[in-house]
Amino acid sequence: MPSTYTPQGIQQMATGEKAGTWGTLTNTNWDIIEQIAGGYLSQALNTTGATTLAVSDGAATDANQVGHRILNLTAALAGNVTVTIPLDVQTFYIIKNSTTNSYTVEFKYVSGSGSSVTWGADDKSTKLIYATANDGTNPDIVDAGSALSLTSPALVTGINDVKGNELMKVTATASAINEITLANAASGAGPTISATGGGTDIDINITPKAAGKISLDGIKWPNADGSINQILTTNASGVLSFVDNSGGTSWQAVETGATMTAVAGNGYPVNTTAQACTATLPAGSAGDEVSFIDYARTFDTNNLTVESDSSEKIYGSTDDLTVAVEGAGFTLVYVDATQGWLLKDK
């Protein structure tokens, strides 16, 4: 009775067969078993169509393509391809898709309608795959990595120092890290995160997802930088944002005319060298400010007169304010309808 062979090429010698050659054949079988357990094969695929992995009965060589545990698939693909194995093969493979160009690679049985495993056009990953041989005509091939899933509840792990003090704790579910807690055993000392290693000027990057924000102790920071000269402001509910800097005095060009109309928030250097000047204040709202300064130190000879808007007051009076002090500089702030504009400083 002649020898038979397993689907992956191991020779099964019949009783009384191969007299005097059992040692050699048995050693070859052990080599095939070792190949099946952990053998590596770099397999060049056809650039289009199908590549059939062969079985070489009784041979512990690369020709026994099916009988290798680890397969590295190579080719500069020109189209979508398939890689097939015989219907009776029952094993598992670790397969790296090292092909180039954007085409799919499907791993399947040589025939039948059982399930197969496919790498997408740009998927160059390594997959753990098992061939079930669970049906004589339509067996299944399964992506073991996709089939595995974690169903445990929250996972908690920690890193402790040699004395058992907890330095870091990570709380996570099967699909996401929910919390990382840093601790410091020294009383009063906070944890430190620092960048080390080669080079200088090493950034520490924290990037939230999509429209999420970086939150520090409940304060949410903007996702992006603002415009030049903008400042950070809060909405009093823990959210910071960049806004235009509207505070302070906006100083204007030197005024030299006999009359001018002031605008809230502005400051005016007034030159009365040639003539006196009358400045009209704007209609005021509480907190509005207007500033004046004696540009040429001539207010004593050619006065600055400040008059209110027709409906408002200065120091509770409808009278104008005349400034006759050399080198004077002052700011008026609007308070309310009763007092109108008052001196903020002199």
ZAKEZA-778616 format. One record per residue (C-alpha): residue number from 1; chain; x negated, y negated, z negated. Coordinates in nm, 3 decimals. Each point is the difference from the previous one (the first is absolute). Layout:
# residues N
SITE  num  cadena        X        Y        Z
SITE  NUM       A        X        Y        Z
...
This chain:
# residues 346
SITE  num  cadena        X        Y        Z
SITE    1       A    0.000    0.000    0.000
SITE    2       A   -0.164   -0.331    0.105
SITE    3       A   -0.052   -0.301   -0.226
SITE    4       A    0.265   -0.272   -0.033
SITE    5       A   -0.047   -0.370   -0.071
SITE    6       A    0.173   -0.256   -0.222
SITE    7       A    0.144   -0.317    0.159
SITE    8       A   -0.325   -0.179   -0.090
SITE    9       A   -0.236    0.262    0.142
SITE   10       A   -0.099    0.218   -0.299
SITE   11       A   -0.064    0.357    0.115
SITE   12       A    0.195    0.276   -0.178
SITE   13       A   -0.181    0.324    0.072
SITE   14       A    0.196    0.324    0.012
SITE   15       A   -0.103    0.306   -0.200
SITE   16       A   -0.287    0.178    0.171
SITE   17       A   -0.068   -0.286    0.238
SITE   18       A   -0.326   -0.195    0.052
SITE   19       A   -0.225    0.263   -0.156
SITE   20       A   -0.337   -0.149   -0.078
SITE   21       A    0.116   -0.356    0.064
SITE   22       A    0.213   -0.068   -0.305
SITE   23       A   -0.269   -0.207   -0.169
SITE   24       A   -0.042   -0.235    0.295
SITE   25       A    0.374   -0.028    0.068
SITE   26       A    0.077   -0.054   -0.369
SITE   27       A   -0.258   -0.278   -0.019
SITE   28       A    0.158   -0.161    0.307
SITE   29       A    0.339    0.021   -0.168
SITE   30       A   -0.142   -0.171   -0.309
SITE   31       A   -0.139   -0.273    0.224
SITE   32       A    0.344   -0.046    0.157
SITE   33       A    0.160   -0.015   -0.346
SITE   34       A   -0.252   -0.264   -0.106
SITE   35       A    0.081   -0.191    0.318
SITE   36       A    0.372    0.018   -0.076
SITE   37       A   -0.062   -0.113   -0.359
SITE   38       A   -0.208   -0.305    0.080
SITE   39       A   -0.138   -0.002    0.353
SITE   40       A   -0.034   -0.328    0.187
SITE   41       A    0.058   -0.034    0.376
SITE   42       A   -0.025   -0.313    0.214
SITE   43       A    0.250    0.075    0.274
SITE   44       A    0.004   -0.196    0.325
SITE   45       A    0.354   -0.034    0.136
SITE   46       A    0.117   -0.032    0.355
SITE   47       A    0.052   -0.372    0.065
SITE   48       A    0.359    0.065    0.115
SITE   49       A    0.246    0.286   -0.042
SITE   50       A   -0.059    0.297   -0.230
SITE   51       A   -0.302    0.156   -0.167
SITE   52       A    0.053    0.357   -0.122
SITE   53       A   -0.216    0.112   -0.292
SITE   54       A   -0.125    0.351    0.073
SITE   55       A   -0.052    0.305   -0.219
SITE   56       A   -0.320    0.198    0.063
SITE   57       A    0.057    0.340   -0.159
SITE   58       A   -0.288    0.121   -0.211
SITE   59       A   -0.215   -0.308    0.065
SITE   60       A   -0.120   -0.241   -0.268
SITE   61       A   -0.082   -0.272    0.253
SITE   62       A    0.139   -0.334    0.112
SITE   63       A    0.177    0.194    0.273
SITE   64       A    0.237    0.118   -0.274
SITE   65       A    0.158   -0.345   -0.012
SITE   66       A    0.310    0.100   -0.198
SITE   67       A   -0.216    0.155   -0.274
SITE   68       A   -0.142   -0.326   -0.140
SITE   69       A    0.135   -0.180   -0.304
SITE   70       A   -0.109   -0.354    0.097
SITE   71       A    0.059   -0.133    0.351
SITE   72       A   -0.134   -0.329    0.132
SITE   73       A    0.190   -0.084    0.320
SITE   74       A   -0.192   -0.209    0.252
SITE   75       A    0.066   -0.145    0.347
SITE   76       A    0.038   -0.332    0.178
SITE   77       A    0.370    0.053    0.065
SITE   78       A    0.164   -0.104    0.326
SITE   79       A    0.351    0.098   -0.110
SITE   80       A    0.200    0.164   -0.278
SITE   81       A   -0.132    0.349   -0.079
SITE   82       A    0.095    0.318   -0.186
SITE   83       A   -0.213    0.251   -0.188
SITE   84       A    0.148    0.350   -0.027
SITE   85       A   -0.066    0.316   -0.201
SITE   86       A    0.135    0.357    0.050
SITE   87       A    0.344    0.083   -0.142
SITE   88       A   -0.130    0.250   -0.258
SITE   89       A   -0.258   -0.227   -0.169
SITE   90       A    0.082   -0.061   -0.366
SITE   91       A   -0.247   -0.231   -0.176
SITE   92       A   -0.072   -0.361   -0.089
SITE   93       A   -0.233   -0.256    0.158
SITE   94       A   -0.170   -0.325   -0.090
SITE   95       A    0.006   -0.191    0.329
SITE   96       A   -0.166   -0.333    0.080
SITE   97       A    0.123   -0.187    0.305
SITE   98       A   -0.322   -0.149    0.140
SITE   99       A    0.138   -0.061    0.347
SITE  100       A   -0.026   -0.344    0.155
SITE  101       A    0.254   -0.211    0.192
SITE  102       A    0.365   -0.054   -0.099
SITE  103       A    0.173    0.331    0.071
SITE  104       A    0.181    0.252   -0.219
SITE  105       A   -0.141    0.338   -0.106
SITE  106       A    0.253    0.277   -0.080
SITE  107       A   -0.101    0.318   -0.187
SITE  108       A    0.242    0.287    0.066
SITE  109       A    0.049    0.367    0.068
SITE  110       A   -0.054    0.103    0.361
SITE  111       A    0.375    0.047    0.054
SITE  112       A    0.332   -0.019   -0.179
SITE  113       A    0.210   -0.280   -0.149
SITE  114       A   -0.141    0.000   -0.355
SITE  115       A   -0.126   -0.320   -0.161
SITE  116       A   -0.334   -0.153    0.095
SITE  117       A   -0.226   -0.277   -0.134
SITE  118       A   -0.087   -0.309    0.206
SITE  119       A   -0.256   -0.276   -0.043
SITE  120       A    0.135   -0.333    0.126
SITE  121       A   -0.174   -0.182    0.283
SITE  122       A   -0.225   -0.195   -0.238
SITE  123       A   -0.007    0.248   -0.290
SITE  124       A   -0.356    0.129   -0.043
SITE  125       A    0.054    0.151   -0.344
SITE  126       A   -0.081    0.337   -0.152
SITE  127       A    0.297    0.229   -0.066
SITE  128       A    0.049    0.313   -0.209
SITE  129       A    0.214    0.231    0.215
SITE  130       A    0.131    0.352   -0.056
SITE  131       A    0.119    0.243    0.265
SITE  132       A    0.281    0.215   -0.141
SITE  133       A    0.048    0.277    0.262
SITE  134       A    0.344    0.017   -0.164
SITE  135       A    0.181    0.104    0.318
SITE  136       A   -0.096    0.228    0.285
SITE  137       A    0.098   -0.249    0.271
SITE  138       A    0.054   -0.338   -0.168
SITE  139       A   -0.249   -0.036   -0.288
SITE  140       A   -0.060   -0.331   -0.179
SITE  141       A   -0.310   -0.213   -0.050
SITE  142       A    0.022   -0.236   -0.299
SITE  143       A   -0.191   -0.314   -0.105
SITE  144       A   -0.079    0.093   -0.360
SITE  145       A   -0.100   -0.357   -0.088
SITE  146       A    0.341   -0.135    0.102
SITE  147       A    0.180    0.289   -0.168
SITE  148       A   -0.161   -0.067   -0.338
SITE  149       A    0.163   -0.260   -0.228
SITE  150       A   -0.039   -0.116   -0.360
SITE  151       A    0.321    0.027   -0.197
SITE  152       A   -0.134   -0.073   -0.345
SITE  153       A    0.124   -0.303   -0.199
SITE  154       A   -0.226   -0.288   -0.097
SITE  155       A   -0.369    0.088   -0.019
SITE  156       A   -0.215   -0.164   -0.266
SITE  157       A   -0.377    0.024   -0.017
SITE  158       A   -0.260   -0.194   -0.192
SITE  159       A   -0.373   -0.071   -0.021
SITE  160       A   -0.146   -0.007   -0.352
SITE  161       A   -0.340   -0.092   -0.139
SITE  162       A   -0.214    0.249   -0.195
SITE  163       A    0.181   -0.091   -0.323
SITE  164       A    0.342    0.068    0.146
SITE  165       A    0.100   -0.364    0.047
SITE  166       A    0.221   -0.042    0.306
SITE  167       A   -0.163   -0.222    0.263
SITE  168       A    0.247    0.041    0.284
SITE  169       A    0.337    0.165    0.047
SITE  170       A    0.169    0.073    0.333
SITE  171       A    0.372    0.069    0.010
SITE  172       A    0.137    0.138    0.326
SITE  173       A    0.279    0.196    0.161
SITE  174       A   -0.052    0.257    0.272
SITE  175       A    0.009   -0.270    0.266
SITE  176       A   -0.141   -0.319   -0.156
SITE  177       A   -0.215   -0.151   -0.272
SITE  178       A    0.230   -0.202   -0.224
SITE  179       A   -0.241   -0.145   -0.253
SITE  180       A   -0.371   -0.029   -0.074
SITE  181       A   -0.081   -0.113   -0.354
SITE  182       A   -0.350   -0.120   -0.095
SITE  183       A   -0.103   -0.003   -0.364
SITE  184       A   -0.300   -0.108   -0.204
SITE  185       A   -0.093    0.157   -0.329
SITE  186       A   -0.184   -0.306   -0.127
SITE  187       A    0.223   -0.226   -0.211
SITE  188       A    0.086   -0.326    0.174
SITE  189       A   -0.178    0.088    0.324
SITE  190       A    0.201    0.035    0.320
SITE  191       A   -0.074    0.246    0.282
SITE  192       A   -0.227   -0.113    0.282
SITE  193       A    0.023    0.084    0.370
SITE  194       A   -0.321   -0.079    0.186
SITE  195       A   -0.159    0.071    0.338
SITE  196       A   -0.345    0.160   -0.003
SITE  197       A   -0.234    0.165    0.247
SITE  198       A   -0.216   -0.127    0.282
SITE  199       A    0.029   -0.347    0.146
SITE  200       A    0.134   -0.320   -0.149
SITE  201       A    0.325   -0.196    0.005
SITE  202       A    0.222    0.309   -0.021
SITE  203       A    0.375   -0.073   -0.001
SITE  204       A    0.258    0.191   -0.203
SITE  205       A    0.305    0.041    0.223
SITE  206       A    0.358    0.046   -0.122
SITE  207       A    0.257    0.025    0.278
SITE  208       A    0.373    0.045   -0.067
SITE  209       A    0.220    0.174    0.257
SITE  210       A    0.203   -0.206    0.252
SITE  211       A    0.171   -0.289   -0.182
SITE  212       A   -0.099    0.127   -0.344
SITE  213       A   -0.199   -0.237   -0.221
SITE  214       A   -0.290    0.027   -0.243
SITE  215       A    0.147   -0.034   -0.349
SITE  216       A   -0.229   -0.096   -0.290
SITE  217       A    0.170    0.019   -0.338
SITE  218       A    0.336   -0.064    0.167
SITE  219       A   -0.118   -0.291    0.216
SITE  220       A    0.034    0.071    0.373
SITE  221       A   -0.264   -0.153    0.227
SITE  222       A    0.043   -0.103    0.365
SITE  223       A   -0.078    0.259    0.268
SITE  224       A   -0.211   -0.241    0.207
SITE  225       A   -0.200   -0.320   -0.027
SITE  226       A    0.175   -0.336    0.037
SITE  227       A   -0.092   -0.292    0.223
SITE  228       A   -0.285   -0.239   -0.066
SITE  229       A    0.052   -0.222   -0.309
SITE  230       A    0.312    0.193   -0.111
SITE  231       A    0.034    0.091   -0.368
SITE  232       A    0.152    0.289   -0.195
SITE  233       A    0.335   -0.058   -0.164
SITE  234       A    0.239    0.221   -0.198
SITE  235       A    0.376    0.041    0.026
SITE  236       A    0.013    0.052   -0.380
SITE  237       A    0.105    0.362    0.062
SITE  238       A   -0.346    0.149    0.039
SITE  239       A   -0.050   -0.059    0.374
SITE  240       A   -0.286   -0.218    0.125
SITE  241       A   -0.015   -0.160    0.345
SITE  242       A   -0.204   -0.254    0.192
SITE  243       A    0.159   -0.345    0.057
SITE  244       A   -0.119   -0.333    0.131
SITE  245       A   -0.172   -0.215   -0.262
SITE  246       A    0.250   -0.281   -0.054
SITE  247       A   -0.136   -0.125   -0.333
SITE  248       A   -0.233   -0.297   -0.060
SITE  249       A   -0.026   -0.332    0.177
SITE  250       A   -0.037   -0.025    0.377
SITE  251       A   -0.221   -0.305    0.055
SITE  252       A    0.073   -0.206    0.311
SITE  253       A   -0.203   -0.235    0.218
SITE  254       A   -0.074   -0.350   -0.133
SITE  255       A    0.300   -0.233    0.019
SITE  256       A   -0.084   -0.353    0.126
SITE  257       A    0.341   -0.137    0.102
SITE  258       A    0.226   -0.247   -0.176
SITE  259       A    0.266    0.267   -0.056
SITE  260       A    0.013    0.377   -0.028
SITE  261       A    0.246    0.274   -0.099
SITE  262       A   -0.128    0.266   -0.240
SITE  263       A    0.079    0.374    0.017
SITE  264       A    0.033    0.221   -0.308
SITE  265       A   -0.311    0.208   -0.066
SITE  266       A   -0.234   -0.241    0.180
SITE  267       A   -0.279   -0.222   -0.124
SITE  268       A   -0.089   -0.333    0.168
SITE  269       A   -0.324   -0.200   -0.006
SITE  270       A    0.127   -0.357    0.061
SITE  271       A   -0.235   -0.268    0.144
SITE  272       A    0.129   -0.353   -0.078
SITE  273       A   -0.316   -0.180    0.110
SITE  274       A    0.182   -0.190    0.275
SITE  275       A    0.351   -0.023   -0.146
SITE  276       A    0.231    0.113   -0.276
SITE  277       A    0.195    0.325    0.047
SITE  278       A    0.353    0.105   -0.093
SITE  279       A    0.053    0.377   -0.040
SITE  280       A    0.351    0.146   -0.005
SITE  281       A    0.052    0.316   -0.205
SITE  282       A    0.199    0.295    0.144
SITE  283       A    0.339    0.114   -0.130
SITE  284       A   -0.108    0.196   -0.306
SITE  285       A    0.066    0.349   -0.129
SITE  286       A   -0.106    0.106   -0.349
SITE  287       A   -0.373    0.077    0.002
SITE  288       A   -0.086   -0.190    0.320
SITE  289       A   -0.329   -0.187   -0.021
SITE  290       A   -0.165   -0.281    0.199
SITE  291       A   -0.354   -0.128   -0.062
SITE  292       A   -0.170   -0.334    0.091
SITE  293       A   -0.361   -0.114   -0.033
SITE  294       A   -0.169   -0.338    0.062
SITE  295       A   -0.222    0.081    0.297
SITE  296       A   -0.208   -0.324    0.008
SITE  297       A    0.057   -0.119   -0.360
SITE  298       A    0.207   -0.297    0.125
SITE  299       A    0.336    0.055   -0.173
SITE  300       A   -0.086   -0.302   -0.221
SITE  301       A   -0.011   -0.238    0.299
SITE  302       A    0.248    0.166    0.235
SITE  303       A    0.248    0.187   -0.214
SITE  304       A    0.160    0.339    0.063
SITE  305       A    0.377   -0.017   -0.049
SITE  306       A    0.189    0.326   -0.051
SITE  307       A    0.374   -0.009    0.057
SITE  308       A    0.247    0.280   -0.052
SITE  309       A    0.242    0.148    0.244
SITE  310       A    0.305   -0.229   -0.003
SITE  311       A    0.199    0.234   -0.226
SITE  312       A   -0.267    0.081   -0.258
SITE  313       A   -0.200   -0.160   -0.282
SITE  314       A   -0.355   -0.041   -0.124
SITE  315       A   -0.030    0.024   -0.379
SITE  316       A    0.378   -0.028   -0.030
SITE  317       A    0.007   -0.330    0.193
SITE  318       A    0.080   -0.101    0.355
SITE  319       A   -0.293   -0.246   -0.010
SITE  320       A   -0.304    0.065    0.216
SITE  321       A   -0.331    0.111   -0.152
SITE  322       A   -0.284   -0.243    0.075
SITE  323       A   -0.356    0.129   -0.041
SITE  324       A   -0.264   -0.276   -0.037
SITE  325       A   -0.282    0.189   -0.170
SITE  326       A   -0.326    0.037    0.192
SITE  327       A   -0.085    0.365    0.067
SITE  328       A    0.336    0.130   -0.128
SITE  329       A    0.100    0.361    0.067
SITE  330       A    0.324    0.155   -0.122
SITE  331       A    0.266    0.266    0.059
SITE  332       A    0.377   -0.048   -0.021
SITE  333       A    0.223    0.301   -0.075
SITE  334       A    0.377    0.004    0.047
SITE  335       A    0.185    0.102   -0.318
SITE  336       A    0.373   -0.063    0.040
SITE  337       A    0.259   -0.258    0.111
SITE  338       A   -0.020   -0.187   -0.332
SITE  339       A   -0.373   -0.073   -0.008
SITE  340       A   -0.084    0.070    0.360
SITE  341       A   -0.378   -0.011    0.062
SITE  342       A   -0.239   -0.005   -0.298
SITE  343       A   -0.377   -0.032   -0.019
SITE  344       A   -0.161    0.343   -0.040
SITE  345       A   -0.346   -0.152   -0.047
SITE  346       A   -0.155   -0.346    0.011
